[in-house]
Amino acid sequence: MTSSENPKNPHHFNVFAAACPSRKLLNDVTRRWSILVLASLLDGSLRFGQIRERVDGISDRMLSATLGALAEDRLIAKDDAAGTYSLTEPGRQIARQSLELFDSLYLALDEIVDARQAGDDGADSSDGVAAPGGAAASDGAVS
């Protein structure tokens, strides 16, 4: 189905076109911290520190920048009086879909780890992927 045939896309956005505004939104949403922040808000409104606790490893500076970008994209809203952040309806839709992506990642990772442990791919254990609960070796790449 092309974007012009998709009833969920009446404006005919095309994420494959560089000038389409959907490309910027895709970029903003699929940043590592953005997608995790969106998913963290699915259970309801949270304060800055609560989000930081849920999204392990994010710095205050990166969380602040991420919240600002998501608010600019109208995917989250800040209640200044309560000091909380919450999802807007578009943000909620994207966050729900992110959970499906996470589930797909977990399933794929199970298969990858099993294959590597069985020696099916010929790779050694220094490629940065570890079994759940184990530590990954670093190949020097920054993510």
C-alpha positions, -999 to +999 in steps of 0.1 A: +000+000+000+015+034-010+011+064+012-015+078-012-037+047-007-033+047+031-065+060+049-043+067+080-023+092+059-049+115+043-022+143+039-001+119+018+031+123+039+060+104+026+088+096+051+110+085+023+110+121+008+138+142+023+117+174+024+086+158+040+079+170+076+073+133+085+111+128+081+119+153+108+094+137+132+107+102+124+142+114+133+130+131+165+110+101+177+135+074+168+164+089+187+173+065+215+163+088+244+131+101+227+115+067+222+124+057+257+110+089+273+078+085+253+074+049+264+081+059+300+052+082+300+026+056+290+016+049+326+008+085+332+023+119+340+058+120+356+081+146+370+115+152+355+133+131+382+108+102+378+115+101+341+152+101+347+148+072+371+128+052+346+151+059+317+184+045+331+215+062+319+201+095+306+218+126+319+199+156+331+211+177+302+200+150+276+167+145+293+160+183+293+169+185+256+148+154+248+118+168+267+121+201+249+122+184+214+093+162+222+073+192+235+082+211+204+069+182+183+037+183+204+042+147+215+043+156+252+029+184+273+043+200+304+020+209+333+040+238+348+018+240+379+023+203+387+058+201+372+049+170+353+051+158+317+024+137+300+018+123+265-005+140+240-027+118+220-002+116+191+026+109+216+005+082+232-001+065+198+037+066+190+046+053+225+022+024+222+037+014+190+072+017+205+063-011+229+056-034+199+090-024+185+106-033+219+089-067+219+102-073+184+137-064+195+135-087+224+124-116+202+150-109+176+177-107+203+166-140+218+172-156+184+205-138+178+218-148+213+207-184+208+224-186+174+256-171+187+257-194+216+252-223+193+280-210+171+258-208+140+271-175+128+308-180+134+310-147+154+330-144+185+317-130+218+335-096+213+309-082+189+291-062+216+260-084+221+256-104+253+229-127+266+203-111+289+219-105+322+254-106+308+278-078+300+284-068+264+319-064+251+326-030+237+338-026+201+345+011+207+314+023+189+293+050+205+256+047+203 
